[in-house]
Amino acid sequence: VAVTNESCCTVPSDGAGFLCSEGVAPCSDRSSYLYFDTVHPTEHVYVQLSTKAYSSELDTEVYPFNVKVLAGLAVTSSLAQPW
């Protein structure tokens, strides 16, 4: 990601909103931007974050474990149903 200080699309400069202006085309290379508008990361960033959340083994990125490990855990309950 090369551009971190501005969004991929044009946002109203009057402070009236934080989403893209209507009728204005977004940037041509969204993968080079951190944010699509002022609050939403681009798809490229979401892919990086979700990949790390699912499979990273670094404690600084996922703690106490990643989603892949979480999905493989067996679920048990001490609250047995009487029926």
Contacts in CASP RR format, 6 or more apart in sequence:
PFRMAT RR
TARGET T0000
AUTHOR 0000-0000-0000
METHOD contacts of the structure
MODEL  1
VAVTNESCCTVPSDGAGFLCSEGVAPCSDRSSYLYFDTVHPTEHVYVQLS
TKAYSSELDTEVYPFNVKVLAGLAVTSSLAQPW
1 31 0 8 1.000
1 32 0 8 1.000
1 33 0 8 1.000
1 34 0 8 1.000
1 42 0 8 1.000
1 44 0 8 1.000
1 45 0 8 1.000
2 32 0 8 1.000
2 33 0 8 1.000
3 32 0 8 1.000
3 33 0 8 1.000
3 34 0 8 1.000
4 34 0 8 1.000
6 33 0 8 1.000
6 35 0 8 1.000
7 20 0 8 1.000
7 33 0 8 1.000
7 35 0 8 1.000
7 36 0 8 1.000
7 37 0 8 1.000
7 38 0 8 1.000
8 26 0 8 1.000
8 27 0 8 1.000
8 30 0 8 1.000
8 33 0 8 1.000
8 35 0 8 1.000
8 36 0 8 1.000
8 37 0 8 1.000
8 42 0 8 1.000
9 20 0 8 1.000
9 21 0 8 1.000
9 24 0 8 1.000
9 26 0 8 1.000
9 27 0 8 1.000
9 36 0 8 1.000
9 37 0 8 1.000
10 20 0 8 1.000
10 21 0 8 1.000
10 24 0 8 1.000
11 17 0 8 1.000
11 18 0 8 1.000
11 19 0 8 1.000
11 20 0 8 1.000
11 21 0 8 1.000
11 37 0 8 1.000
11 38 0 8 1.000
12 21 0 8 1.000
17 38 0 8 1.000
18 37 0 8 1.000
18 38 0 8 1.000
18 39 0 8 1.000
19 37 0 8 1.000
19 38 0 8 1.000
19 39 0 8 1.000
20 26 0 8 1.000
20 36 0 8 1.000
20 37 0 8 1.000
26 36 0 8 1.000
27 33 0 8 1.000
30 36 0 8 1.000
30 42 0 8 1.000
30 43 0 8 1.000
30 44 0 8 1.000
31 42 0 8 1.000
31 43 0 8 1.000
31 44 0 8 1.000
33 42 0 8 1.000
33 44 0 8 1.000
34 41 0 8 1.000
34 42 0 8 1.000
34 45 0 8 1.000
35 41 0 8 1.000
35 42 0 8 1.000
35 45 0 8 1.000
36 42 0 8 1.000
36 43 0 8 1.000
41 49 0 8 1.000
52 61 0 8 1.000
52 62 0 8 1.000
53 61 0 8 1.000
53 62 0 8 1.000
53 66 0 8 1.000
53 67 0 8 1.000
54 66 0 8 1.000
54 67 0 8 1.000
54 68 0 8 1.000
55 66 0 8 1.000
55 67 0 8 1.000
55 68 0 8 1.000
56 62 0 8 1.000
56 66 0 8 1.000
57 66 0 8 1.000
END
